[in-house]
């Protein structure tokens, strides 16, 4: 029954996010004007998430190529140098996560340093200049460079940087890119307002554990307290001590939940089974399903936490009640989205 309830929750949450994203796109489409025959700027983006952000700013004025396929692990997968050079030689701009994060990024900078291609590349230091603040991994004491592009704050910094670069490359469409950025930032702000409505003032009392540092920036977005990280880095196996500490923290009520990404959950079925048998609460955030809409990662987590009374602690929940509650949340999200669109349209007409 526990697995069935989780499947219902995940399906309903996916529906919520799909509706919100669809509504948010209705308004942004009004900015898509211009001739389809214009020569487009080719932009290479290392990941699908970065490509999505770039596309929000450039829209029809650019062509975006995701260098890595959407369903691969960027920490391990890298295209051949020939494939990479084919993209880099045609691109006017390449958007990366950083200098030494993914293997493919090492290859990109290697190709440039060796003079094989000449192309403008932006990355972590550029986003920091536009407001990104790196968080410290509590397990290692080092800066966490993982998946800041799923956080609202990180997305704003990346979008601002991309806008600057597109304007530099295409002065004739300066106003277009600036308007696209403004529209995107408005939608991000409205998502933040929706998150605030969902979590209300309770967020500051919510204490969470994460499996890896991947969710740290989303947690920071939501204003939650990160109590511990089970494993220090991606691909690190938990030790017996790590698991013992996790159980102790949860059983002693020093943390309210443990958060997993969907990929982490798939890779750790025995751990999830252990948590379920112990009646300990956890949530699974569908990050891989949000690769093309990274701005919804924090909202999806807020939805999960706002329905935290639907917990995995011994089968006391009523599935019909669960469905009704999640549908109620869906109705509220749709209502908020419609209000957002109306407010933006009224402001545009008034301006």
N, C-alpha and C positions, 0 to 999 in steps of 0.2 A: 504493500500500500504506500509505503514511503516513496518508493521510486515513482509510482504512478502519480502521486501528488506533485512531485518535483517536475515530472514531465508536463503536467497541466500548467504549473506555474511558469515554466520556461516558454511553453507555447503561447500563453496569454501575454507574457512580457514581450515576446517577439512581436506579437500583434500590436501591442501598445507602441512599441518603438517604430514599427513600420508606419502606423497611422500618423504619429508625430512627425516623422521625417517627411512623409508624403505631403502633409499640410505645410510644413516649413518650406518645401520646394515650390509650392504654388506661388508664393510671393516673390521668391528669388527669380523665377522665370520671367518676371516682368522686366528684368534688366537685360535680358538677352536680346539685344538688337544689333543690327549691322549686317553686312553682306557676308554670305556664306562663301563667297569667292575670294575673300581676303586671304593672303598668305598667312598661315598660322605659325606661331612660334612653337618649336618642339621643346618640351620640357621632360627630362628624365627624372623620375622619382624612385628612390630605392624601394620603398614599400607601398602597398596598396593604400595604407592610411595616409601617407604623405601625398600620394597622387590625388586622393580625395580632397585634401585641403587645397592643393594647387588648383584643382579643377574648379573649386568654389570661387576662386579669385579670377582665373583666366577665362573660364567658361568657353565660349565659342571662338575666342581670339587665339586660343592655344590648342595644341595637341599634347596630351600627357601620356607618357609611356611608363608603366610600372616595371622597373628593372627586374624585380623578383616576382615570380608567380604568387598569387594570393594565398595559397594553402601550404606553402613551404615554411620551414623553420629558418628564418634569416640568419640565425646564429650558426647554421651548418651549411646551408645551401649557397652555392655561388655559381653563376653562369660562366661559360668559357670566356676566355679573353676576347675571342673573335666576336662573340655575341655582344659582349660589353662594349667593345670598340665600335661596333656598328651603330649602337645607340649614342655613344658619347660623341662620335664624329658628326652626327647630325643635330645633336641637341645644342640649344643656345644657353640652357641652364640645367644644372643637375642639383636635385634636392636630396640631401642625405640626413642621417640622424647624427653623424659625427665622424671624426677622423679614424678612430680605432674601435668602433663598435661591432659592426658586422664584417665578415670576411670580404664581401663584395665591395665594401667601402674602402678597405685596404687596397683592393685592386684598382678602384677608381683613382685614388690619389697616386698610386704607383704609376698608372698609365700617364697621368698628367706630369708627374715629376720626371718621367723618362722622355717626355716630349712626344709621346705617341699621339696625343690629342691636345687641343687647346679649348677649354670650355670653362665657364664660370660655375663654381661649385659652392653651395652654401650648406651650413651645418650647424652644429651645436653652439659654437661661439657666436654665430650670427643671431640665433634665437635668444641667447642670453642677453645680447645687446638690446633686444626688443622686449625684454621683460620676463623671459623664462628664468626661474630660479631652481637650480638643481637641489634636490633633497639628498640628505645623507642616509645611506643604507644603515639602519641601526645594528645590523648583524656584523658588518665589516668596518664601518666608520668611513667608508669611501663614498664618493658621490655616486648616486644611482642614475645611470644613463638609460635605463630600460623604460620604454613605452610612455615617455612623457607626452607623446603625441596622442594619447587617449584622454588627456586631461583638458578641461576647458582653458585653463591658463596656458598650457603648452600650445594648444591649437591657436590661440590668439597670437602668441609670439611668432609661431611659424607663418601664419597667414599674413601678419604685418611684414615679415621679412620677404616673403614671396611677392607681396605687392610692390615693395621697394624695387625688387629686382626686375619685375615685369615692366614697371614704369621706366626703369633705366634702359631696358631693351627696346621699348616701344612707346616713346614719348607721345606719339600721336593719339594713343588710347589711354593717356594718363587718367583722365576723368572717369573713364569706364572702369579701370581697375580700382580706383579709389572708391567708386560707388559700390562695386562688388564687395570690397572689403567692409565698407560701412554696413551694408546689408547683412553680411555674414556675422559681423560683430554684434549687430542687433539681435540676430537669432541666437547667438551664443549667450547673450545676456538674458534673453527670455528663457532659455533652457536653465540657466542658473536660477532664475526666479521660480521656475517650476520645481527645481530641486529644493529650494528654500521652503516652498509651500508643502512639499511632501514630507520633509524632515522636521519642519517647524523648529522649535528650540531644543528638541531632544538630541540633536546630533552631537552636542558637546559632551553628552554623558555616555555615548556609544563607544565601546572599546572593542577593537578588532585585532585579530591575528591574520596574517597572510601566509600563504604557502611559500611564495618566493617574493622578491621585491617588485614584481611586475605591476602589482595593484597599488603601489605606494602613492603615485601621483593622483590617482582617482580618489583615494582615501583623503589626501590633502585637499582636493577639490571640495569634498563633502564636509570637511571640518571634523572628521572622526579622529579618535585617538588610536594610534598604532601601538599596540602593546608589545608585539613580537613578530618576527619573521622566522618561519620554521627552518628554511634552508637559506644559506647566504647568497646564493647565485642561481641562475638558470642552469638546469642540467646537473645540479648537485643532488646526490641522494641523501635523504635524511638519515641521520644516525639514530641509534636507540635513545641516546640522550636527547636529541632533538624532539623525538616523538614523545618521550617521557615528559619533557618540559611543556610541550603543547597540551598534553592531557592534564597535567597539573594545573596549568593556568586556567583551562576551561572548567575543570571540575571545582576549582576553588573560586570560580566566578570572578576571576581577575580580568577576564575578557568575555564579551557577550557572544561573539561569533568568530568563526574563521572563514575567510573569503578565499575562494579558488576561482581562477579563470576556467573556462570550459575545457581548454586543452589540459590544464593541470589536473582537472577532475578525471578526464579520460585516462590520463597516465597513472592515476593513483586510486584505482577502484577499491583496493584493500583498505586504504586509509579512510575513504568515505564510508565503507562498510563498518569499520571500527568506530567511527564517530557516531554513526546511526545506532549501532548496538549499545553504545554508551549513553545514548540520549543527548548527545552534545550537538549544539546548533551550528550549522554552516550554510553558506550561500554560494551558489555557482553563478558567476557573471559571464554571459556569453560573448566574450571579447572577440573570438574568431568570427562570429556572425556580424560583428560591428566594424569589420575592417574598412568597409566603404563608407561608414558613417561613424567615425571615431568620436564625434561630438556627443554621441548618445551613450557612451560608456558610463559616464558619471551618473547620468539620469537613470540608466538601467539599474545601477547599483542602489540609487536612492529609492527606486520602486521596490526593489527586494527588501531593503531595510524598513521601508514604511509599512510593509505588510509582515513585519517580523513576528506578529502574533500567530502567523501561520508557521509554526516552528516544527523542527524535526525532533520531537522529544517524546516518543512513546506512543504515537498513534491516537492521541486524544482529539485530533482535528476532524472536523466534518468536511468531506470533500465538496459537498454542495455549497457550504458556507464559504469555503475557499474560493470557489469559482465566482460566487456572487461578489465577494470582496474584491477580487482582482478585476472583475468587470466594472465595479464601482470606481476603482482607480482608473481604469481605462476611460470611463466616461468623463472623469475629471480632467485627465490629461488632454482629451480631445477638446473639451471646453476651453481649457487654458490655451491650447494651440489656436483655436478660432479667435479668441480674444487677442492673442499676440498678433495675428495677421491683420485684424481690423485696426488695431492701434497703429501698426506700421503704415497701413494704407492711408489712414486718416492723417497721420503726420506728413506723409509725402504730399498729399493733396493740399494740405495747409501750408506747406513750405514752398 
